[in-house]
Amino acid sequence: MTFGDSTRSVRAGSASPGQPGQPFLPGPVFAAPYHLDPVAGPQPGVDGYGRTDNPTLRALESAIGDLEGGECVAFSSGMAAVSAVLLALLRPGDTVVVPADGYFLARAFAQESLPGVRVLLAPTAGPYPSFDGVQLVLLETPANPGLDVCDIASLAAQAHEAGALVAVDNTTPTPLGQRPLELGADLSVASASKALTGHSDLVLGYVCATSSELAGRLRTWRARTGGVPGPFEAWLAHRSLGTLDLRLRRQSENAAAVAELLAGRPEVSSVRWPGRPADPAYRIASRQMRRIPGIVTFTLPSKAHVDAFLTTSELIAAATSFGGLHSSADRRAQWGDDAPEGLVRLSCGIEDTQDLVADVTAALDAAARTAA
Ligand code: PLP
């Protein structure tokens, strides 16, 4: 039987059927070493040491793997996952294509920490360079923070034709919003610190692969470099997955309403939300994505205008990161991101839509009065 998204989220990684007397989700197992058989020593299939063996982490990986449709290797953060892909798969002399407008630390890492690797930057919406001589194409769609979208299936076909692997940063959509492996990517990599876990209370990342060989290389890389998630984070992440569908639905509804509101405001010079028919990414997004995330990026006239907006709003917290229960906003230029001073990435939470719309309207009105 094929289940819907919410059923899959609730059941992901759970033992089925449940065992009498056992909890729905077993608690975290805290262990550095485990007892070994004093005579036989390490045995296949018996946990020995926490850097490689942990049942709580395996359950989470099984859950995320179910949702992404691949084999999952979890990492201690999204950056640990992104850097593992780049470092484990590239060698000096190789060429990698990375997004010019994606998460800025991934770009900075590629440019500054891959000695001997040629790094080509490509805007998410294109044009892309020829993939001849390229070993790895890293895509991020929708790109953070500008929310441009690229056609994963078409780029994956072109990259494979040239012999390159394709990794997609799936942080913003989550596997319920987009399934890169089904669209032809070899790897789906993400920060699970955002909407996937969605409660703004943990830092985590993962890579999912269609090939066991690739997943095995990343698992070996993780065991050797040590960026393994702790059991508490793994358990907390798994506990949060069950509500993913519900959270994303409300976030997306809120984003639709807020994007419409922003589009009608004279002080807002650009609004990006790939679910709006007027958005340049709408056509590809509606074909490729299963749902549109709750992130809206817009531009106010100045830093002062953003400051007034954020200090007046009751519901929008000033915070970096995104995808949580609470609405939050981040003025990206404050992090050295190459963004206009007034560009705001607004992450819509799960508040009631009418409350959020009323709050954004009041805060924009107040900011406009302050600026006048
Ligand atoms: N990828 C994207 C698109 C992100 O937005 C982020 C963080 O904001 C990362 C990767 C890195 O994730 P983490 O902060 O969990 O290391």
Boltz pocket constraint, residues with backbone or C-beta under 6 A from the ligand:
constraints:
  - pocket:
      binder: B
      contacts: [[A, 77], [A, 78], [A, 79], [A, 80], [A, 82], [A, 103], [A, 106], [A, 140], [A, 144], [A, 169], [A, 171], [A, 172], [A, 190], [A, 191], [A, 192], [A, 193], [A, 203], [A, 204], [A, 205], [A, 321]]
      max_distance: 6.0
